[in-house]
Amino acid sequence: MRLTTLLLAIAPFAAACVGEPAGHRKPGSGSAAGSGSGSDQSAGPCARVDGDVAIRAAADMATLPKTGCYDIYGKLTLQGAGVTSLAGLNEINSVDELDLDHTGLTAIDTKRPLGIYGKLTVSGNAKLTNLKQLSFETASTGVEIDSNAVLASLDPLGLADPALAEVDGDIAITANPVLTSVPLGHLTRVTGGLVVSGNAKLTSLDLGKLTTTGPIDISNNAALTSLGTMSALYRVTGNVTVDGNAALTNLAAFTTSLKFIDLALTITNNNALTDLGALKHLQLVGGIEITNNANLVTCRALEIDRCVQHPTASQITNNKNASCTTACN
């Protein structure tokens, strides 16, 4: 329970109040030097700002604490082209949620590393090149990275300390035209969907520790040649869709560790695809559609149909016709 002891101000764009220091957030101190994750554990806790805060211009930051570190117990929204720098946030230490919405930012130029305790949304930021300075301090409640024209790296997703190990919600990495890597190598569990779609230059996807997730959708990533490794993945509680990845040659990421796909397996329109990995070793899949993969020998698709238990009729058409045999071993 969060109890506010002193109401200071309500700004036109920020319904927030400053109260007692909080004790469970990442350590902070009165000075930005040495601050952020891993800073001096003996330093006192930061002040707290209760409630959501919206910033649409530099002037909106004037209501936030001017000295000493502080934590926002709510959602911080930075919105619009008028937001070009975060220096005016002074010594902000952490937030519940962070939403960067069509800002004019080129980088996360906060004075100290900024911890996130919930959802991160980064959408439509035409000049933003990276997400350095951000970190997930606990399990996230969602990650949405969409339509950022020059965003080249997803720094907080790949940090080893603090590592993003769980997402209690959805992950969507979509339509970021220069992004080359999705570094989720520390992720073990996603309760919602996992979507990686429309990232034209994406070449690397790391999900090596993921054990369970909701629906997976990997589609329209033109440069992606493989899905990396998913050697820990055991169950997908939804659909698996792999569609329209023009350069994708194999699905070796799906190993014999994957036993269950609760709903449909859909592999369509991947013109370079020749290998379906170990998908024929699934124990159960809800449905099967493998169509329009010009270089995938039909026998490889038929192996999944014949070797894996599935309750509905399969759709396997318009793949490569060639003389071959099927086997379930």
C-alpha positions in Angstrom: 0.0 0.0 0.0 1.3 3.5 -0.9 0.5 6.2 1.6 1.1 9.8 0.6 2.0 12.1 3.4 2.4 15.5 1.7 0.6 16.9 -1.3 2.7 19.5 -3.0 1.3 20.3 -6.4 -0.9 19.2 -9.3 0.4 20.3 -12.6 -1.7 20.6 -15.8 -0.1 17.5 -17.3 1.0 15.6 -14.1 -1.3 14.4 -11.4 1.3 13.5 -8.9 2.4 14.2 -5.3 5.6 13.9 -3.3 5.6 11.9 -0.1 7.8 9.8 2.1 10.9 8.1 0.8 10.4 4.6 -0.5 12.6 1.7 0.5 12.2 -1.1 -2.0 13.3 0.5 -5.2 16.8 0.3 -6.6 19.2 2.3 -4.5 19.5 6.0 -4.9 21.3 8.9 -3.3 21.1 12.7 -3.2 23.6 13.0 -6.0 23.6 11.5 -9.5 27.2 10.5 -9.1 27.4 6.7 -8.7 23.7 6.4 -9.0 21.5 3.8 -10.5 21.6 0.0 -10.2 24.6 -1.1 -8.3 25.1 2.2 -6.6 26.0 2.7 -3.0 23.7 0.4 -1.0 24.2 2.6 2.1 22.6 5.6 0.5 19.2 6.6 1.7 16.1 5.9 -0.3 14.8 8.4 -2.8 11.7 10.5 -2.4 8.5 9.2 -3.9 6.1 10.8 -6.4 2.7 9.1 -6.3 0.5 9.0 -9.4 0.9 9.2 -13.1 2.9 11.9 -14.7 2.6 13.2 -18.3 5.2 15.4 -19.9 4.6 17.1 -23.3 7.0 20.0 -23.1 10.1 20.9 -21.1 8.0 23.2 -18.9 5.9 20.3 -17.7 9.0 18.9 -15.9 9.1 22.0 -13.6 6.7 20.4 -11.1 9.0 17.4 -10.4 11.6 17.5 -7.6 14.5 19.7 -8.4 17.0 18.3 -5.9 17.7 14.8 -4.7 16.6 11.5 -6.3 13.0 10.4 -6.6 10.8 7.5 -7.7 7.6 7.8 -9.6 5.0 5.4 -8.3 2.9 5.5 -11.4 3.2 5.8 -15.2 5.6 8.3 -16.7 4.4 9.4 -20.2 6.7 11.5 -22.4 4.7 12.5 -25.4 5.2 14.6 -28.5 7.9 16.2 -30.6 8.3 18.9 -28.0 10.1 16.4 -25.7 13.7 16.6 -26.9 15.6 16.0 -23.7 15.1 14.3 -20.3 17.6 16.4 -18.4 14.7 18.3 -16.9 13.6 15.2 -15.0 16.6 16.0 -12.8 17.5 13.0 -10.6 14.7 10.6 -11.4 15.6 7.1 -10.3 12.7 4.8 -11.3 9.1 4.5 -12.5 6.4 2.0 -12.5 5.7 2.3 -16.2 7.5 4.3 -19.0 5.8 5.4 -22.2 7.9 7.2 -24.9 5.3 8.3 -27.4 6.3 10.1 -30.6 8.9 12.2 -28.8 11.7 14.2 -30.3 14.3 12.4 -28.2 17.6 11.2 -29.8 18.7 9.3 -26.6 17.7 8.6 -23.0 19.7 11.5 -21.5 18.5 11.2 -17.9 21.1 12.2 -15.3 21.1 8.7 -13.7 20.1 5.2 -15.0 16.3 4.9 -15.0 14.8 1.7 -13.5 11.4 0.3 -14.7 9.1 -1.8 -12.5 6.3 -2.4 -15.0 5.7 -1.9 -18.7 7.9 -0.2 -21.2 6.3 1.3 -24.4 8.4 3.0 -27.0 6.4 4.0 -30.1 6.8 6.3 -33.0 10.0 8.0 -31.8 11.5 9.2 -35.1 14.9 10.2 -33.8 15.6 7.8 -31.0 18.6 5.6 -31.6 19.0 3.5 -28.5 17.5 2.8 -25.0 20.7 3.1 -23.0 20.1 4.3 -19.4 17.0 2.1 -19.0 16.8 -1.2 -17.1 14.1 -3.5 -15.9 14.4 -3.8 -12.1 11.9 -6.6 -11.7 9.6 -8.7 -13.9 8.0 -6.5 -16.6 4.3 -6.2 -17.2 4.8 -5.7 -20.9 7.2 -4.5 -23.6 6.1 -2.7 -26.7 8.6 -1.4 -29.2 6.9 -0.1 -32.3 7.6 2.0 -35.4 10.8 3.8 -34.2 12.6 4.8 -37.4 16.2 4.8 -36.3 16.2 2.7 -33.2 19.2 0.4 -33.5 19.4 -1.3 -30.2 17.2 -2.6 -27.3 19.7 -2.2 -24.5 17.6 -2.9 -21.4 16.4 -6.3 -22.9 19.9 -7.7 -23.0 21.3 -6.5 -19.7 22.8 -9.3 -17.5 22.3 -7.2 -14.3 19.5 -6.5 -13.8 18.3 -9.1 -16.2 14.8 -9.2 -17.8 13.8 -12.8 -16.9 10.0 -12.6 -16.9 7.3 -10.7 -18.6 3.8 -10.9 -17.1 2.2 -9.6 -20.2 3.0 -9.2 -23.9 6.2 -8.6 -25.8 5.8 -6.9 -29.2 8.8 -5.7 -31.2 7.3 -4.4 -34.5 8.1 -2.2 -37.5 11.5 -0.9 -36.4 13.3 -0.6 -39.8 16.9 -0.5 -38.7 16.8 -2.8 -35.7 19.2 -5.7 -36.1 18.9 -7.6 -32.9 16.3 -8.6 -30.3 18.4 -9.7 -27.3 16.1 -11.6 -25.0 18.7 -14.1 -23.9 17.9 -13.9 -20.2 14.1 -14.3 -20.6 12.6 -17.5 -19.2 8.9 -16.9 -19.2 6.2 -14.8 -21.0 2.6 -15.0 -19.9 1.3 -13.1 -22.9 2.1 -13.1 -26.6 5.6 -12.8 -28.2 5.5 -10.9 -31.5 8.5 -10.0 -33.6 7.3 -8.6 -36.8 8.1 -6.2 -39.6 11.7 -5.4 -38.6 13.3 -5.2 -42.0 16.9 -5.5 -41.0 16.6 -7.9 -38.1 19.2 -10.6 -38.2 19.5 -11.9 -34.6 16.8 -13.2 -32.2 18.0 -14.6 -28.8 15.5 -16.6 -26.8 17.9 -19.3 -25.5 16.4 -19.5 -22.0 12.7 -19.2 -22.7 10.8 -22.1 -21.3 7.2 -21.1 -21.7 5.2 -18.4 -23.5 1.9 -17.5 -24.9 1.4 -17.2 -28.7 4.5 -16.7 -30.8 4.3 -14.6 -34.0 7.5 -14.1 -36.1 6.6 -12.6 -39.3 7.8 -10.3 -42.1 11.3 -9.8 -40.9 13.0 -9.6 -44.3 16.7 -10.2 -43.3 16.1 -12.9 -40.6 17.9 -16.1 -41.6 17.3 -18.1 -38.5 15.5 -17.9 -35.1 18.6 -18.4 -33.1 18.1 -21.0 -30.4 15.0 -21.9 -28.3 16.6 -24.9 -26.7 14.8 -24.5 -23.3 11.3 -23.9 -24.8 8.8 -26.5 -23.5 5.3 -25.2 -24.2 3.6 -22.5 -26.2 0.1 -21.7 -24.7 -1.3 -20.5 -28.0 -0.4 -20.3 -31.7 3.0 -20.4 -33.3 3.1 -18.4 -36.5 6.1 -18.1 -38.8 5.1 -16.1 -41.9 6.6 -14.1 -44.6 10.2 -14.1 -43.5 11.9 -13.9 -46.9 15.4 -14.9 -45.9 14.6 -17.5 -43.2 16.2 -20.8 -44.1 15.6 -23.0 -41.0 13.6 -23.5 -37.9 16.4 -25.3 -36.0 15.6 -23.1 -33.0 12.7 -25.4 -32.3 14.5 -28.4 -30.6 13.2 -31.6 -29.1 12.6 -29.7 -25.8 9.4 -28.2 -27.3 6.6 -30.7 -26.6 3.3 -28.7 -26.8 1.8 -26.0 -29.0 -1.7 -25.6 -27.6 -3.2 -24.0 -30.7 -2.2 -23.9 -34.3 1.3 -24.2 -35.9 1.3 -22.0 -39.0 4.4 -21.9 -41.3 3.6 -19.9 -44.4 5.2 -17.8 -47.2 8.8 -18.3 -46.1 10.4 -18.6 -49.5 13.9 -19.6 -48.4 12.8 -22.1 -45.8 14.2 -25.7 -46.1 14.3 -27.1 -42.6 11.6 -27.4 -39.9 13.9 -28.2 -37.0 12.6 -30.8 -34.6 8.9 -29.8 -34.9 8.1 -33.4 -35.9 9.0 -34.4 -32.3 6.2 -32.4 -30.8 3.8 -34.5 -28.7 0.7 -32.4 -29.4 -0.3 -29.4 -31.6 -3.7 -27.9 -32.0 -3.6 -27.6 -35.8 -1.1 -27.6 -38.7 -0.9 -25.2 -41.6 2.3 -25.4 -43.7 1.8 -23.6 -47.1 3.5 -21.6 -49.7 7.1 -22.2 -48.7 8.7 -22.5 -52.1 11.9 -24.4 -51.1 10.5 -26.6 -48.3 10.2 -30.2 -49.5 6.7 -31.3 -48.8 7.9 -34.4 -47.0 9.3 -32.3 -44.2 5.8 -30.8 -43.7 4.1 -34.2 -43.9 6.4 -35.5 -41.1 4.8 -33.1 -38.7 1.3 -34.2 -39.9 2.1 -37.9 -39.5 4.3 -37.9 -36.4 2.6 -35.4 -34.2 -0.8 -35.8 -32.5 -3.3 -33.1 -33.7 -7.1 -33.0 -33.4 -7.9 -31.2 -36.7 -7.2 -31.8 -40.4 -3.9 -30.3 -41.6 -3.4 -27.9 -44.5 -0.2 -28.7 -46.3 -0.1 -27.2 -49.8 2.1 -25.2 -52.3 5.5 -26.3 -50.9 8.3 -27.9 -52.9 7.5 -31.2 -54.7 10.4 -33.6 -54.7 11.1 -37.2 -54.3 11.6 -38.0 -50.6 10.6 -40.1 -47.7 9.1 -39.3 -44.3 10.3 -40.5 -40.9 9.3 -39.9 -37.3 12.7 -40.8 -35.7 
